[in-house]
Amino acid sequence: MTRVALVTGGTRGIGAAISIALDQAGYRVAATYVGNETEARSFQDRTGIPTYRWDIRDYQACKDGIARVEADVGPIDVLVNNAGITRDGMFHRITPEDWNMVIGTNLNGLFNMTHPVWPGMRERSFGRIINISSINGQKGQLGQANYSAAKAGDIGFTKALAQEGAAKGITVNAVCPGYIGTEMVRAIPEKVLKEHILPQIPVGRLGEPEEIARCVVFLASDEAGFITGSTLTANGGQYLA
């Protein structure tokens, strides 16, 4: 039986690597996006992975979007809550809009996406929920009170929901990446990377999106059925939880 996986924010960066890795592992994959339609179309053309557009801050949009995916691809067995944004700034400069945008996407989005797929997973006695949190949800980060709060909330959500899903064959786990060599991170000036970021990472390099994707593929597998409520830290030794 071929399982179906849905990856939010699945057309760029870490999300794209996750979508591709799951596809290569034999899953039927669908990927969501919200902003960059040109990139999403290019991703679909390159990979053959179908893409769907909606805003995960909107519960009804998630419910309707998931219904479209299930009609096209099949019931969702694996949900990867990857979509996330940043609106960084020192706390005294963060606006209510900055706060609500980040919490709405990075935390509320987990509820909006997971709640509609949960009943089907319970009925089928199988499910994999994998939440992409962050090293900064574990340790906090200056200038990221909103982001760190949301990503820490993702971990709490993971631990609580894992206890509800366990008896129904549903596992819920989190992955906390450190600094990963995405387009956004590689845009940081080389001097800043070399002098301020890389010295914090014991392995001496940025992670690769594919390394996070491999964590997700493992947690999605049948072989990972005894692992639930866990936080998989993938940060090159920068923060040891």
KAGIDA-V144209 format. One record per helix or strand of 3 or more residues. SS is the DSSP state (@ for helix, = for strand). FROM is the first residue (numbers start at 1). TO is the last residue. If there is no record, write none. Layout:
# KAGIDA-V144209
SS,FROM,TO ; SS,FROM,TO
This chain:
# KAGIDA-V144209
=,4,7 ; @,13,24 ; =,28,33 ; @,37,47 ; =,50,53 ; @,59,72 ; =,78,81 ; @,91,93 ; @,96,106 ; @,108,124 ; =,127,132 ; @,135,139 ; @,145,168 ; =,170,177 ; @,183,186 ; @,190,200 ; @,209,220 ; @,222,224 ; =,231,234
